[in-house]
Amino acid sequence: MTLAADRRGDTAFHRVASSLPRRPEATGFVPDSRPVEFWSTSAIREAVESGDLATWQRITTALKRDPYGRTARQVEEVLETASSYGISEALAEVLARTRAHLEADERAEVARQVRALLDRSGLGQHEFASRIGASSEDLGSYLAGDVSPSASQMVRMRRLSDRFAKIRAQRGTRSQ
């Protein structure tokens, strides 16, 4: 996740959250001192509905650390029925943006792996694509990180790369 992505998410969070003047002493809510990842769903619900900016920031930080983890699922559950619309919208936006950035990072990681397999094979893009049962356009999308290949295509790519790397290594040994 990039710093710019964090700033965009934080800006949206602060814009909505700062318009909701709440203080824990005014609501009777006292935040749990443990990390948010250890809070119960009811504690998260209470924090969303009665918390303050500092508490909401703690939740946001936990969502950014693990956007598909236990806390994220708890927040989603709370947001389904939360009565605090402003902060609910802000947390939903933070969760959506954080997940989108994580998925983009993961596609970029897969693209690097596909590029390494292609390079290792020594084949051209068109030949490599043909041998894994994909079009050149699809392989181009994988290499650009626009789309990720299926698990079975990744296995085919690895096997193809292994086979051609082995052939190239054997040819190199014979010519010496």
NORBEL-V249508 format. One record per pair of residues at least 24 apart in sequence whose C-alpha atoms are under 8 Angstrom apart, sorted by sequence separation. I is the first residue (numbers start at 1). J is the second residue. D is the distance in whole Angstrom. If there is no record, write none. Layout:
# NORBEL-V249508
I_J_D + I_J_D
This chain:
# NORBEL-V249508
27_51_8 + 31_55_7 + 132_156_6 + 37_62_7 + 132_157_6 + 24_50_7 + 36_62_6 + 24_51_6 + 22_50_7 + 23_51_7 + 24_52_6 + 67_95_6 + 114_142_7 + 115_143_6 + 132_160_8 + 22_51_7 + 23_52_5 + 114_143_6 + 131_160_8 + 22_52_5 + 44_74_7 + 45_75_8 + 64_94_8 + 21_52_8 + 22_53_8 + 44_75_7 + 60_91_7 + 63_94_8 + 64_95_7 + 67_98_6 + 68_99_8 + 111_142_6 + 112_143_7 + 63_95_6 + 67_99_6 + 110_142_8 + 111_143_5 + 37_70_7 + 41_74_6 + 45_78_6 + 49_82_7 + 111_144_6 + 37_71_6 + 41_75_8 + 44_78_7 + 48_82_8 + 49_83_7 + 60_94_7 + 64_98_6 + 111_145_5 + 18_53_7 + 36_71_7 + 49_84_5 + 60_95_8 + 63_98_8 + 110_145_7 + 17_53_7 + 48_84_7 + 108_144_8 + 109_145_8 + 41_78_7 + 45_82_7 + 108_145_5 + 111_148_7 + 107_145_5 + 110_148_7 + 48_87_7 + 107_146_7 + 118_157_8 + 121_160_7 + 48_88_7 + 107_147_7 + 114_154_8 + 117_157_7 + 121_161_4 + 104_145_8 + 107_148_6 + 117_158_6 + 120_161_6 + 121_162_7 + 120_162_8 + 121_163_8 + 122_164_7 + 114_157_8 + 118_161_7 + 121_164_5 + 122_165_7 + 117_161_5 + 120_164_8 + 121_165_5 + 120_165_6 + 20_86_7 + 20_87_8 + 17_86_7 + 16_86_6 + 17_87_6 + 16_87_6 + 16_89_8 + 17_90_7 + 13_87_8 + 16_90_6 + 13_90_5 + 12_90_6 + 13_91_7 + 13_93_8 + 12_93_7 + 13_94_7 + 12_94_8 + 9_93_7 + 10_94_7 + 9_94_5 + 9_97_7 + 9_98_7 + 5_97_8 + 6_98_8 + 5_98_8 + 5_101_7 + 1_98_8 + 2_101_8 + 1_101_6 + 1_102_6 + 1_105_7
